[in-house]
Amino acid sequence: MAQKKLKPTTRLRASTLLLTCIDYRMVKFIHSYMLLRGLEDDYSHVALGGGAVAVTTDKYPHWGSSFWDHLAIAIRVHHITRVMVLDHRNCAAHRMILGNNTEKSRDAETHSHQEQLQKTKQAILAKYPHLDVELLLMDLDGAIERFE
């Protein structure tokens, strides 16, 4: 089977930094979603266990530090103007950090992710008020919920 040849690019600009979880089950859905959004070659990707919760948790403070370092580089080098924070359902890292009650019901899971997404958005905007921040929650079939 012939592999598709990748075209090298010298362009250093990207409009978006995408923060996701490290869960391998979501990779194909994340890629498809970014293609649908027209962002295939227009984003930098940071993956941390738990996505949004990784940025603000005290349990693993180095994860948040890593995100902030990557965001600063993406702003300086890629000139991003938007951060997309994409969590997913049935997230083991989210449960590990916040506890098993976060998935007691679908509503509880949604609320828990929404709370963490908002907390991360507020932290980003406190440091970088000029950025747009999108909050997204992906189901295990790739369906997306968007939060304000």
trRosetta pair geometry for C-beta under 8 A, 3 or more apart (Angstrom, degrees):
i j d omega theta_ij theta_ji phi_ij phi_ji
9 41 6.7 128 -44 -169 163 128
11 41 7.9 73 68 150 133 113
12 77 6.1 -99 176 166 115 78
12 78 6.1 -133 158 -103 71 54
12 79 7.7 86 116 5 87 100
13 78 6.0 113 -144 -169 30 60
13 79 5.2 -32 -126 51 86 116
14 17 7.6 97 108 -68 119 57
14 42 5.3 151 -146 -174 72 44
14 43 5.4 140 179 -99 121 16
14 44 5.3 132 84 -28 156 83
14 74 7.2 -65 69 -159 116 96
14 78 4.2 -22 34 -176 94 126
14 79 7.6 142 45 59 50 68
14 80 5.8 -15 92 -83 81 88
15 39 7.1 -108 57 -126 111 102
15 42 5.1 11 18 166 97 108
15 43 7.0 -44 61 -80 71 69
15 80 6.2 80 158 -137 23 65
15 81 5.8 -40 -162 36 72 94
15 82 5.9 18 147 26 85 107
16 39 5.9 -19 33 -148 140 138
16 42 6.4 63 22 127 98 83
16 43 4.1 -30 79 -109 100 97
16 44 7.3 -167 100 28 54 65
16 80 5.8 110 -102 -145 7 110
16 81 7.7 -45 -74 56 53 62
16 82 4.6 -30 -105 78 81 101
16 83 7.1 144 -160 -100 70 23
16 84 5.7 16 -173 -6 123 106
17 43 6.8 152 -101 -164 18 83
17 44 5.0 -22 -113 67 71 100
17 45 7.9 170 -164 -83 57 22
17 46 6.5 15 178 1 101 110
17 70 7.2 141 -156 132 134 98
17 71 6.0 147 112 -115 173 70
17 74 4.4 74 -80 140 123 168
17 78 7.7 130 -69 75 89 140
17 80 5.0 25 -27 -154 89 174
17 82 7.5 -174 27 96 64 53
17 83 5.0 -19 66 -112 97 76
17 84 7.4 -175 88 27 47 67
18 30 7.6 128 158 -175 142 115
18 34 6.9 -47 -74 -92 160 125
18 39 8.0 124 -52 132 126 144
18 43 5.0 44 -16 166 110 135
18 44 7.0 -179 23 84 74 45
18 45 4.9 -18 68 -109 106 69
18 46 7.1 174 87 29 53 65
18 83 7.9 164 -86 -162 25 54
18 84 4.8 -14 -112 66 71 106
18 86 6.4 -4 -168 7 94 119
19 46 5.1 -19 -105 73 71 101
19 47 7.7 155 -159 -91 49 33
19 48 7.0 -19 -163 22 96 101
19 51 6.0 118 135 -156 91 74
19 52 7.2 107 114 -75 126 55
19 55 7.3 12 -174 -53 158 122
19 67 6.6 32 -117 -136 131 116
19 83 6.7 17 -5 -178 108 99
19 84 7.1 -175 27 90 67 54
19 85 4.9 -10 64 -115 112 67
19 86 6.8 164 82 26 56 69
19 120 7.8 -137 87 168 154 147
20 26 6.8 -159 177 109 129 135
20 30 5.7 1 -102 -116 164 147
20 45 7.0 -18 17 -163 109 96
20 46 7.6 155 27 85 62 52
20 47 5.2 -24 75 -108 85 80
20 51 5.6 -41 -166 -103 29 103
20 86 4.8 -19 -96 74 86 102
20 87 7.9 172 -140 -86 57 26
20 88 7.6 38 -162 -22 93 106
21 26 6.6 76 66 34 100 149
21 47 6.6 19 124 -160 18 85
21 48 7.2 -64 -122 80 41 46
21 49 6.3 36 -154 -144 81 29
21 50 5.9 123 -112 6 100 7
21 51 4.3 -58 -54 -40 77 92
21 54 7.9 150 -108 -19 67 128
21 87 6.7 66 -32 -139 110 53
21 88 5.8 -101 25 23 131 104
21 91 5.7 -138 -97 -134 164 120
21 93 6.2 175 -145 39 114 132
21 94 7.7 -60 -97 -36 137 97
22 47 4.7 110 -90 152 64 111
22 48 6.7 -50 -39 167 97 7
22 49 5.2 -33 15 -77 118 62
22 93 7.3 87 34 -32 97 148
23 26 4.9 65 90 5 102 109
23 27 8.0 -152 102 -34 59 74
23 88 6.2 -107 48 58 143 141
23 91 6.6 -114 -42 -123 141 77
23 92 7.6 135 -92 23 112 94
23 93 7.7 -136 -52 3 97 111
24 27 5.8 -23 -158 -15 48 117
25 88 8.0 178 84 138 101 157
25 140 6.8 -20 140 -145 131 89
26 29 5.3 -70 -162 50 60 111
26 30 5.4 63 142 -30 90 105
26 88 5.0 -118 -91 -65 146 163
26 138 6.3 104 -143 97 120 143
26 140 8.0 -95 -85 -126 84 53
27 30 5.8 -56 -145 34 27 111
27 31 6.4 26 158 -17 64 107
28 31 5.8 -53 -147 37 31 112
28 32 6.3 32 154 -18 64 107
28 142 7.9 -65 101 -86 81 124
29 32 5.7 -53 -146 38 32 112
29 33 6.2 35 154 -22 65 106
29 138 6.1 134 126 -177 133 139
29 141 7.8 137 -104 136 139 25
29 142 3.5 -152 -135 -105 117 93
30 33 5.7 -55 -149 35 29 112
30 34 6.4 25 155 -16 64 106
30 86 6.7 130 -120 113 102 152
30 138 7.4 -80 -78 -57 74 170
31 34 6.0 -58 -149 37 29 108
31 35 6.5 33 151 -20 64 106
32 35 5.6 -55 -151 35 32 114
32 36 6.4 33 152 -20 66 105
32 142 6.4 -2 69 -153 133 139
33 36 5.6 -54 -149 36 32 112
33 37 6.4 26 153 -14 65 108
33 86 7.7 143 95 -132 154 152
33 138 7.3 -96 -48 -101 156 127
33 142 6.9 -168 -53 -168 102 94
33 144 6.4 107 -125 -57 132 135
34 37 5.6 -56 -146 41 33 110
34 39 4.7 -87 -170 76 83 103
34 40 6.2 126 126 -86 96 44
34 43 6.3 -107 -147 29 129 143
35 38 7.7 40 175 -70 32 24
35 39 7.6 -103 -71 53 19 63
35 40 5.2 42 -104 -76 67 101
38 42 7.5 6 127 31 67 139
39 42 4.6 -106 -151 66 64 101
39 43 4.9 39 163 -25 116 117
43 84 7.6 -30 -136 25 139 122
44 70 7.5 -173 136 172 128 102
44 74 4.7 -146 50 -116 153 118
44 78 5.6 -159 -34 -10 127 170
44 80 6.8 -89 20 -64 113 134
46 66 7.8 163 -164 131 122 94
46 67 6.1 119 145 -121 151 71
46 70 4.7 118 -93 122 136 160
46 71 7.7 -57 -17 -56 157 71
48 51 6.7 141 70 -90 80 22
48 54 3.7 -177 125 122 123 165
48 55 7.4 123 70 -54 151 66
48 63 5.1 118 -166 -168 130 107
48 66 6.7 149 -93 84 126 123
48 67 6.2 -58 -24 -66 152 104
49 54 5.8 131 72 -86 57 126
49 60 7.8 35 65 55 115 166
49 63 7.0 -84 47 -122 86 145
49 93 3.6 -174 169 -119 90 151
49 96 7.9 -25 154 55 124 133
50 53 4.1 -74 157 64 124 104
50 54 4.4 145 70 -46 103 88
50 57 7.3 31 97 -21 159 139
50 63 7.9 49 47 158 114 159
50 87 7.8 -16 169 -126 49 99
50 91 6.2 111 -118 154 52 130
50 93 3.6 -122 -54 121 80 114
50 94 4.9 140 -133 -69 86 59
50 96 7.6 -113 -71 54 118 97
50 97 5.6 25 -104 0 157 140
51 54 6.3 150 67 9 12 107
51 85 6.5 118 169 -177 104 82
51 86 6.5 -114 -139 85 138 46
51 87 4.3 -176 81 -98 153 69
51 88 7.2 134 -26 6 144 72
51 91 7.2 -76 11 -135 108 157
51 93 7.8 133 4 82 65 127
51 94 7.5 -10 36 -69 93 104
51 116 7.9 101 93 123 91 127
52 55 6.1 -54 -168 19 41 112
52 56 7.5 -6 156 12 70 106
52 85 5.1 72 -83 172 97 127
52 87 5.3 -48 2 -63 109 115
52 113 7.2 108 40 -161 136 68
52 116 4.3 126 107 133 119 99
52 117 4.8 -92 -102 -88 166 52
52 119 7.2 113 161 63 110 89
52 120 4.2 -125 -155 -13 90 148
52 135 7.8 37 -86 -135 141 94
53 56 6.6 -80 -153 51 39 87
53 57 5.5 47 160 -46 79 111
53 87 7.9 73 -9 -110 88 125
53 93 7.3 173 70 125 121 94
53 94 5.5 130 11 -118 146 71
53 97 5.1 152 143 84 134 151
53 98 6.4 -94 -136 -38 150 112
53 116 4.5 -38 -71 -153 80 144
53 120 7.8 -92 -59 -52 26 119
54 57 6.3 -42 -125 15 24 115
54 60 6.8 -37 -144 79 73 121
54 63 4.2 -98 -176 147 94 134
54 64 6.7 -179 142 -65 60 62
54 67 6.7 134 112 -43 100 131
54 93 7.1 -2 -65 148 103 134
54 97 7.7 -142 -77 -61 54 161
55 63 7.3 -103 -74 121 28 93
55 64 5.0 88 -167 -117 38 83
55 67 4.9 -64 -107 59 87 167
55 68 7.9 115 -148 -47 90 80
55 120 4.7 87 60 -122 141 105
55 123 6.3 170 137 76 120 148
55 124 8.0 -22 176 -54 156 91
56 64 6.3 105 -67 -99 21 129
56 116 7.1 -168 44 -152 125 79
56 119 5.1 -66 0 132 173 118
56 120 5.9 -129 -23 -80 116 71
56 123 5.9 -169 -84 -32 107 154
57 60 5.6 33 95 39 121 76
57 61 7.5 -132 99 -74 67 47
57 63 6.9 19 54 61 108 126
57 64 6.9 -170 47 -43 62 112
57 97 5.1 -72 -110 -161 149 132
58 61 6.2 2 -148 -67 44 94
59 97 5.4 -166 39 -136 149 85
60 63 4.4 45 118 -4 111 116
60 64 7.6 143 102 -9 71 81
60 97 7.5 -79 8 -105 106 114
61 64 5.7 -51 -161 36 49 111
61 65 6.4 52 145 -21 73 104
62 65 5.2 -49 -145 38 41 118
62 66 6.2 49 153 -26 67 100
63 66 5.7 -51 -153 31 31 113
63 67 6.8 33 149 -19 62 102
64 67 5.6 -52 -152 33 36 112
64 68 6.4 31 154 -16 68 105
65 68 5.9 -56 -147 37 32 108
65 69 6.3 32 154 -19 65 107
66 69 5.8 -56 -149 37 30 112
66 70 6.4 27 155 -16 65 108
67 70 5.8 -61 -150 39 30 109
67 71 6.1 29 155 -21 67 108
68 71 5.6 -51 -143 36 31 113
68 72 6.4 34 156 -20 64 104
68 127 7.5 -56 -135 147 106 178
69 72 5.9 -54 -149 34 29 110
69 73 6.5 26 154 -15 63 107
70 73 5.8 -57 -150 39 32 110
70 74 6.2 33 154 -21 67 107
71 74 5.6 -54 -144 37 31 112
71 75 6.4 32 155 -20 65 104
71 83 7.0 -4 -125 -97 114 131
71 124 7.4 -141 -145 -127 158 97
71 128 7.3 -135 155 -14 124 150
72 75 5.9 -53 -149 34 30 111
72 76 6.3 19 156 -10 64 112
73 76 5.9 -63 -143 45 30 105
73 77 5.5 -3 172 8 71 118
73 78 7.8 54 130 3 67 95
74 77 6.6 -60 -117 53 20 89
74 78 4.8 -32 -161 40 62 120
74 80 4.8 5 146 -2 103 132
75 78 7.5 -16 -54 58 9 77
75 79 7.1 44 -171 -114 39 24
75 80 5.8 -77 -90 46 51 89
75 128 6.9 -137 -88 -123 148 143
75 131 7.8 -82 -98 -74 114 120
76 79 7.9 -34 149 -66 9 53
80 83 7.2 78 140 -67 134 66
80 131 7.4 25 118 -123 93 111
81 130 7.6 -78 -143 136 75 90
81 131 6.4 176 -179 -127 40 64
81 132 6.3 36 138 15 79 98
82 131 6.4 144 -107 -171 25 84
82 132 4.3 -24 -110 69 86 101
82 133 7.3 171 -161 -81 65 30
82 134 6.6 25 180 -7 112 103
83 124 5.7 -119 50 -159 156 156
83 131 5.6 35 -5 161 99 136
83 132 7.4 -180 27 89 60 53
83 133 5.0 -9 65 -113 97 76
83 134 7.3 -168 95 28 50 69
84 133 7.9 164 -87 -160 29 49
84 134 4.6 -13 -115 64 73 111
84 136 6.4 7 -177 6 95 123
85 117 5.7 159 105 -140 128 85
85 120 5.5 140 -128 104 163 138
85 121 6.8 -126 16 -66 144 81
85 133 6.8 13 -4 -174 108 95
85 134 7.0 180 25 87 66 57
85 135 5.5 -12 65 -111 103 61
85 136 6.8 167 86 29 52 74
86 136 4.5 -14 -110 75 73 113
86 137 7.7 171 -159 -85 54 22
86 138 6.0 34 179 -20 99 114
87 91 6.6 -69 -176 -40 91 154
87 94 7.1 72 -160 -77 118 137
87 113 4.8 -175 100 -153 152 115
87 116 7.1 95 -76 86 152 119
87 117 6.1 -109 -7 -71 127 106
87 136 7.1 174 29 93 63 58
87 137 5.2 -18 73 -111 94 71
87 138 7.1 -172 95 21 43 76
88 91 5.6 127 77 -68 75 105
88 137 7.0 143 -104 -166 26 59
88 138 4.4 -32 -106 68 84 95
88 139 7.5 163 -156 -86 78 5
88 140 7.2 94 175 -78 110 57
89 109 6.1 58 -135 151 89 138
89 113 7.6 -72 -87 -44 60 151
89 137 6.8 71 -49 170 80 100
89 138 7.0 -126 3 95 79 51
89 139 5.3 9 13 -124 131 51
89 140 5.8 -86 73 -34 106 82
90 103 7.1 77 -101 -122 50 147
90 140 5.8 10 28 -62 132 121
91 94 3.7 66 93 7 116 116
91 95 6.7 167 94 -10 63 82
91 113 7.9 110 16 -91 134 111
92 95 5.7 -57 -151 40 34 110
92 96 6.0 37 152 -25 68 108
93 96 5.4 -51 -143 35 32 116
93 97 6.3 25 160 -14 65 107
94 97 6.3 -63 -150 40 24 104
94 98 6.1 -19 168 20 63 116
94 102 6.1 -131 138 112 101 157
94 112 7.1 111 168 130 120 122
94 113 7.1 -19 -144 -87 152 83
94 116 7.4 -139 -136 9 105 167
95 98 6.6 -77 -130 57 22 82
95 99 6.9 -71 -168 104 59 17
95 100 5.6 39 -165 -99 108 50
95 102 5.7 -150 -101 48 64 119
95 103 6.3 -36 -89 -4 113 118
98 102 4.9 67 98 -53 124 136
98 112 6.3 142 123 -166 161 124
98 116 7.6 -97 -61 -66 143 130
99 102 6.2 129 77 -21 67 93
100 103 6.9 -67 -175 40 56 91
100 104 8.0 93 133 -63 71 75
101 104 5.2 1 -162 -43 62 114
101 108 6.9 -93 157 168 71 142
102 108 6.5 179 -174 139 31 98
102 109 6.1 78 147 -109 72 59
102 112 4.0 96 -151 -127 97 173
103 108 6.7 157 -127 93 11 106
103 109 4.6 38 -113 -83 63 109
103 112 7.7 -78 -56 30 54 149
104 108 4.4 20 52 48 93 164
104 109 7.7 -172 38 -42 53 76
105 108 4.6 97 49 6 76 102
105 109 7.0 -140 92 -5 40 87
106 109 5.6 -55 -149 37 32 113
106 110 6.3 35 152 -21 65 105
107 110 5.6 -52 -146 35 32 112
107 111 6.2 32 155 -19 65 107
108 111 5.7 -55 -147 38 30 112
108 112 6.3 32 154 -21 64 107
109 112 5.8 -54 -147 35 29 112
109 113 6.5 24 157 -12 64 106
110 113 6.1 -61 -150 41 28 105
110 114 6.0 28 155 -20 66 112
110 137 6.9 121 -130 123 71 172
110 145 7.4 -30 -133 91 107 167
111 114 5.6 -55 -142 38 28 112
111 115 6.2 33 157 -23 64 107
112 115 5.8 -53 -149 33 27 113
112 116 6.6 19 156 -11 62 107
113 116 5.9 -61 -148 42 32 106
113 117 6.0 35 154 -22 69 108
113 137 5.1 90 129 -107 147 127
114 117 5.7 -53 -143 37 29 114
114 118 6.3 30 157 -19 63 107
114 135 7.6 83 -134 151 60 137
114 137 7.4 -52 -66 -44 70 138
114 147 5.4 166 -127 -112 92 159
115 118 6.0 -57 -150 36 26 110
115 119 6.4 27 152 -20 62 108
116 119 5.5 -51 -145 35 33 114
116 120 6.4 33 156 -17 65 105
117 120 5.9 -58 -151 38 29 109
117 121 6.3 32 151 -22 65 106
117 135 4.1 100 165 -152 128 120
117 136 7.9 173 -131 32 143 29
117 137 7.3 -93 -50 -59 147 95
117 147 5.9 102 100 61 147 141
118 121 5.5 -52 -145 35 32 114
118 122 6.4 32 156 -19 65 104
118 135 7.0 9 -66 -103 54 162
118 147 7.4 -85 -60 132 87 136
119 122 6.0 -54 -150 35 28 110
119 123 6.6 28 151 -18 62 107
120 123 5.6 -55 -148 36 33 112
120 124 6.4 34 153 -20 66 104
120 135 8.0 139 69 -106 106 104
121 124 5.8 -55 -150 35 31 111
121 125 6.2 22 157 -12 67 110
121 133 4.6 149 -136 124 91 145
121 135 5.9 -55 -57 -62 131 118
122 125 5.9 -57 -142 43 30 106
122 126 6.2 39 155 -29 64 105
123 126 5.7 -49 -147 28 29 115
123 127 7.0 12 158 -4 60 106
124 127 6.4 -73 -160 44 30 98
124 128 5.9 -44 172 48 71 101
124 131 6.3 -78 153 76 110 136
124 133 5.3 130 84 -91 140 139
125 128 6.8 -81 -118 72 26 59
125 129 5.4 57 -174 -107 72 58
125 131 7.0 -134 -96 62 61 92
125 133 6.3 -96 -54 -6 97 138
126 129 7.5 29 -112 -64 10 84
128 131 4.5 35 124 -4 113 118
134 146 7.1 -47 -172 -145 97 103
135 146 6.9 115 83 -165 64 58
135 147 4.2 -50 99 66 119 97
135 148 7.3 -94 42 -5 117 2
136 144 5.5 -27 -164 -160 111 107
136 145 7.0 146 -160 76 57 51
136 146 5.6 -26 -103 -104 75 64
136 147 7.4 -167 -79 17 26 80
137 144 7.2 137 72 -158 45 56
137 145 4.5 -15 61 59 99 103
137 147 7.0 54 -10 -19 104 110
138 142 6.4 -27 -167 -141 108 31
138 143 7.1 146 -156 76 58 41
138 144 5.6 -26 -99 -98 70 69
138 145 7.9 -160 -73 21 26 72
139 142 6.9 -31 71 41 77 21
139 143 4.3 6 33 56 121 93
139 144 7.7 -129 8 -64 80 26
139 145 7.6 82 -36 -15 92 97
